[in-house]
């Protein structure tokens, strides 16, 4: 956004008579969801007037003008390579960049600023919570005062949600002490109103049936394409790479010819799913809204909020396209729903789960219970028809894209993007299975495209709202990455990618093969690939054999099969077997890459590499 169009924070807060403004730096939507929940909590506890704001829309060079009684909160994610999210780049450059304009105002220009900050990070990455740490340090150096501690959530350890809840309690306590706040009436204070629109029908041209923005609603989709404006692209091929009784894997080719989409080898494809019919019906039924699913509603924020579902829309479209109803439930949402349980037994159960971290993890999180499943279990079949819709819109994250490493080379196929994904479907408790929303959507798309008749556990309206995806199309955009091949093809590369972690390395290898075919000299390539069994889930085996024929001794494929023999062999074991070769390539300027399970495999690979180079 042009600098002259950026909003002045002080003026905006005065205009809205706001006590607090929460800025979110979000890429996948989690930080945005946390900001929304934090605002709802602050309103409910203290009666604060809170604005939720996208930092890309604000000018941070005038933070010194903020009134002393205002509070600024930052909820900031860090990308995998330690950079700010796209929407927080302006904030980072203004506050923590190399030469922030605020420094020209002298020493401690922000001495009147009071702020709170929470970071979302992943401790398996080198730059854990770099964004929150950098902004926190920069603000303190500029004279600002932090209220409470710097909160750090760790997705790598799987504790992000509980880290946020624990920080939130301590942060509010600190603010209450510093500002002398008094607890408000505990009755929930809503930031928005939901009003039925009886004069509008679901087929009205102004009603959003699942479209992402006004361009899509008008049928005039155009770039630039990003997280606010996905492209509609044609699926040119979709096939199963393997199929076993408990799982299968898909390869998807998306034709981006004629669009403004472009990518570089190593980028991510952001695929927009929809919720399955079964889960939409289950939640509508639990809320007593099944007969009203086609009724039109309008969502009206009382103060600026994070991105709301577009409206007017319908109850059905809200739960099918706009809210992540299949995702994990937050403990504070469960607590907020307790007063609206259908009976005293249900209320007591929701209070118990909402207040007990260990029981919530055991009974809700680990079994992958979604909201509808929980409501039906706690309500014992009774409907939750007293639940105010604003609580759900504030408490359930927006349905966001799922990100996949692109497994094709932009040099070889600039107008085609490939995605490699394992279909998630696993037993999580007795009589219940968990289904990944996006991958099962792709499986339904494949079966419809191929005319397969085998029944699916989850079904989807794959034609999309108003048939905008008819003809086997998907909503997609590209997230650019710094995960890149060396600038010169002569540098050796060592890649570790078990399972679908091999996806970006298929792209790297295809690029090197393409360069070799067109006369370039390429450096040595070593790929460590692991799977369960060579006869079950060996991805791209024939392609790797073809690369070997082309590159000869310049390409080495080292495999690890965890269920082929009596001993479980993983990629880190094979790395140790090849320690001398790895070290030799690194000494020759080799680049080392790893992709896959960050919580377990990546740690083991990092440990093995440390031993090799010690």
Secondary structure by P-SEA (a helix, b strand, c coil): ccccccccaaaaaaaacccbbbbbbcccaaaaaaaaaaaaaaaaacccbbbbbccccccccccccccccbbbbbbccccccccccccaaaaaaaccccccccccccccccccccccbbbbbbccccccaaaaaaaaaaaaaabbbbcccbbbbbccccaaaaaaaaaaaaaaaaaaaaaccccccccccccbbbbbbcccccccccccccccccccccccccccccccbbbbbbbcbbbbcccccccbbbbbbbbcccccccccccbbbbbbbbbcaaaaaaaaaaacccccccbbbbbbbcccccccccccccaaaaaaccccccccccaaaaaaaccccccaaaaaaaaaaaccaaaaaaccccccccaaaaaaaaacccccccccaaaaaaccccbbbbbbcccccccccccbbbbbbcbbbbbccccbbbbcaaaaaaaaaaaaaacccccccccccccccccccccccccbbbbbccccccccccbbbbbbbccccaaaaaaaaaaaaaaaaacccccbbbbbbbcccccccccaaaaaaaaaaaacccbbbbbbbcccccccccaaaaaaaaaaaaaaaaaabbbbbbbcccccaaaaaaaaaaaaac
